[in-house]
Structure formats: C-alpha cells, structure tokens
Amino acid sequence: MSTDTAQATPVDTSAALRLITCGSVDDGKSTLIGRLLVDSKAVLQDHLAGVQRQGQTDLALLTDGLSAEREQGITIDVAYRYFSTEARKFIIGDAPGHEQYTRNMVTAASSADAAVVLVDATKLDWRNPQLALLPQTRRHSLLLQLLRVPSVVFAINKLDAVDDSATAFAHIGAALAAFAEQAGLPVVATVPVSALKGWNVVDAAEADGWCGYHGPTLLELLERLPVTPADTGLPLAFPVQWVEKFSSSADTSQGRRIFWGRVAAGSVTPGQRVRIAPNGQTATVAQVLDHVRRPADVSAGHSAGIVLDREVDVSRGDWLLDADGHEGFHHSREISATVAWLDDENLVPGRVYWALHGHRWVKAKVKRIVHRLDIHTLAEQDATELEPNAIGHIELSLQEPLATLPFARSRQLGSLVLVDTASHRTAGAVLLR
C-alpha cells in the first residue's frame, strides 16, 4: 500500500490552507490540533499554563473552548485556530465527532481545502485484515467526498497504544484504502501518528520507520497541499450581499449604487454585460472596485464592488450573471439533489423549508425522496423519509427559479442550505446533481 501519494508538482503555498480534522468520537482530533499548535510554536506559555489538568498539559483544551465542551470532554462546535510555519499559513478547524453535531462538521467542510480524518486504532479490530471501520469515520469521509473537499489525509492515531503497531497500521490502512477506492475519495496519504506523544505530527517518530512508514510527517504533507482552485473558468456569477448608495448623486452617467459581494464564478470587468437574476434586466458594468475600493478587474473568490451603467432594480440576494453566458446556468424551479440531512426531525415529502442560495432566500418544498445512501455498503436504498444525519437523493420544488450549476462544477452555485421555517435551524445541506 502506498502511504504517500501526495503530488510532486509544485503548488502555490502563498495562500493559507483551510483544513479541518474530522472522524469519530474521541479519535484524538482536538489533541492532534493541540499538538500541531504546540510543536509548531504557535502557543504562548501562559496559554499552555491555562490548559493543565492534574499537572499535565491537556492538548484538547487548546481548541475545546466552550464551557460545555470542557465539562463533558467533547467537541460540540467548530473551533478555528490559526498558525503558520516557515512554509505557509494555516486555518484549521476542529470539527465535532458526535453524530448529533454532524451539521457543524458539514459547515466546516463546505469551505475546506483539505481534511485530516482521524482513525483511532484502539477502537478497531486491528488484528483482523478484514476489519470494519467505524460508522462515523465512513460518514464523515463520505461527506467530504460529497462536499468536494479536494484533499483528504487519513491519520491513524494511537498506534503507540497497540501491541503490534506495524500490523495495525497495515490492516487499518488497507481497510481505509479499500473504502476510499469504493467511495471515490481524493486521498493524498495515510499516515501513522501519535497525537499524544507527537510522533509523525510535526516531528518524525523517535523510532526510524515506525509502523513500517518512511514518508513525510503530517505537517510536511499539509505544507504541500494546494488550496481549492477558484471557478474562474465559468461565466460570471456574482451574488449581491450589500447595496451601498453613493454619497453624491451628481454624476448621472452611471448608476448611483455599488453592489458588494464575493465573485462566485468567472471574473468581472468594466464594459461587461450582465443580466440580473431573477428579474431578467440587463445592464453594463461601468466600474469595478476591489476589496479596498481600488478600480480593478476581480475574479472568482475575491470581493468586489460593481457599479452599473444605469439604475436597475437590484437588491441583496439578487445575482449578476454574464449576459452572454447566463444560458449556461440552470434556471429551474425543479431541483434534483443530494442532501445531508442535519435536522433532529426526519425529512419527509411535502415539508416546506427556506432554501438559501448565495444570499437569496426562497421557499422549497420536498417533492420526493428518491433514495437513501447506506454508509456501510454505499448502496442506494429506496426510502420514504430520511432520519437525522442520513444522506440521500431528493427532489425539490422551488417557489421561484434559481440560477444554478451542478455541485460537481461549482461549489458556490451548486449548493443550497435548507432552514426550518419555524425554528430557523439549519436542516440540510443540499448539493445539486
């Protein structure tokens, strides 16, 4: 089994890498992040002094900041930490492993460039070459694949606590490789680590070739990973987040408002014709401002302010689309999608939710549940409802059409969030097919 399949081609490491740790409960996610922070010298001594338990440093407390997390010894919400090495900067999120907090993991993974999936060797029948992985390990891995996280690293933790670490690493690694191939996961590497002792996290294990592994440490792998490429090859799609009116209205040669937001796809330049969705009006871009209000062309992934050549009806939630390429987007009220169901109540046909696309809210009715995904076999099963944390294929009917693309082509244009109309809780992550 190849333990280091990381790409050899150079990558741009000037941008910060956004990554998350995920996996089952108590697999060592918070401890691993604590180890990364401590061994990369990103934690001050007074901070370390505040995370002592019985005279020893509890690395997990560096990310578990909520009082409920410290009392229960679990991670509930996603905690972000920032650190850097000589090679690059990192934004790392500690995602909860408990099944009831899967919605928080999905939130973190939706914008991640990479993910480290922790696997606790002590919880598995590591002596068995045909061992079964934990359900939450499989669920989180499948969610990473559904959310198009570009790079996945498996970190097999707590191998220092088993009798035969080399055998455990070989058997668990083989099970992970088989699952990854079946699920189509973009796995970069599988690394044996001990988050508690720091082996193969920042520094190499004390024993050369520990577990039969001779590859790079986890941090060395992360330093090589690319960030998610922006959707610059698509036609312009710009969700309006905020409308600003000029302080002076003397100039009538152009519109008197600036439409601010982050370019979701393509790029925007002065002179470009745009179509406003949903009202269908067209206009020409008179001026483009970057995030510090300097005139500049702006591409996907960056914030921009757009001034049009005339006054048109544009509000928060509207989209500015390339007038010549807007037909490449799907304009439909009927949507077929994969959903990660996150609500505490089952998803049933006929229910109506708020759907959020960019900054636009529309009503969405569940027409049909096509199937449910079995996370153990990856088989599609007939279903009439989806229970909490299930993954399935559904059909939605929208109150008004949205300009969308399949999620496989665009993370921004191909995703919706379903929100309960009564409780206002996030109910589902929807990925358009």
GIFEN-V473116 format. One record per backbone hydrogen bond with DSSP energy under -1.0 kcal/mol. NH is the residue of the N-H (numbers start at 1). CO is the residue of the C=O. If there is no record, write none. Layout:
[[NH;CO] [NH;CO]]
//
This chain:
[[5;188] [17;89] [19;91] [20;114] [21;93] [22;116] [27;24] [32;28] [33;29] [34;30] [35;31] [36;32] [37;33] [38;34] [39;35] [40;36] [41;38] [42;37] [48;44] [49;45] [51;48] [53;56] [56;53] [58;51] [61;58] [62;59] [63;60] [64;60] [65;63] [70;66] [71;67] [72;68] [73;69] [74;69] [79;94] [81;92] [83;90] [85;88] [90;83] [91;17] [92;81] [93;19] [94;79] [95;21] [101;98] [102;99] [104;101] [105;101] [106;102] [107;103] [108;104] [109;105] [110;106] [112;109] [113;18] [114;18] [115;151] [116;20] [117;153] [118;22] [119;155] [121;157] [123;120] [124;121] [126;124] [128;125] [131;128] [138;134] [139;135] [140;136] [141;137] [142;138] [143;139] [144;140] [145;141] [146;142] [147;143] [148;145] [149;144] [152;186] [153;115] [154;189] [155;117] [156;191] [157;119] [159;193] [161;158] [162;159] [168;164] [169;165] [170;166] [171;167] [172;168] [173;169] [174;170] [175;171] [176;172] [177;173] [178;174] [179;175] [180;176] [181;177] [182;178] [183;179] [184;180] [185;180] [187;185] [188;152] [190;3] [191;154] [193;156] [194;199] [198;194] [199;194] [200;203] [201;198] [210;207] [212;209] [213;210] [218;200] [219;201] [221;217] [222;218] [223;219] [224;221] [232;230] [237;265] [238;320] [240;318] [241;260] [242;260] [244;258] [246;256] [255;308] [258;244] [259;306] [260;242] [261;304] [263;302] [264;237] [265;237] [266;231] [268;298] [271;285] [272;269] [274;283] [275;321] [276;281] [277;319] [280;276] [283;274] [285;272] [286;307] [287;307] [289;305] [290;294] [293;290] [296;288] [298;268] [300;266] [301;263] [302;299] [304;261] [305;289] [306;259] [307;287] [309;284] [314;312] [317;240] [318;315] [319;277] [320;238] [321;275] [322;236] [323;273] [326;322] [328;325] [329;326] [330;404] [332;402] [335;396] [337;394] [338;431] [339;392] [340;429] [341;390] [342;427] [343;427] [347;386] [350;366] [351;348] [353;364] [354;419] [355;362] [356;417] [357;360] [360;357] [362;355] [364;353] [365;397] [366;351] [367;395] [368;395] [370;393] [371;393] [372;381] [373;391] [374;379] [378;374] [381;372] [386;347] [389;341] [390;387] [392;339] [393;371] [394;337] [395;368] [396;335] [397;365] [398;333] [399;363] [402;332] [404;330] [407;432] [409;406] [410;406] [414;410] [416;430] [417;356] [418;428] [419;354] [420;425] [424;420] [427;418] [428;418] [429;340] [430;416] [431;338] [432;414] [433;336]]
//
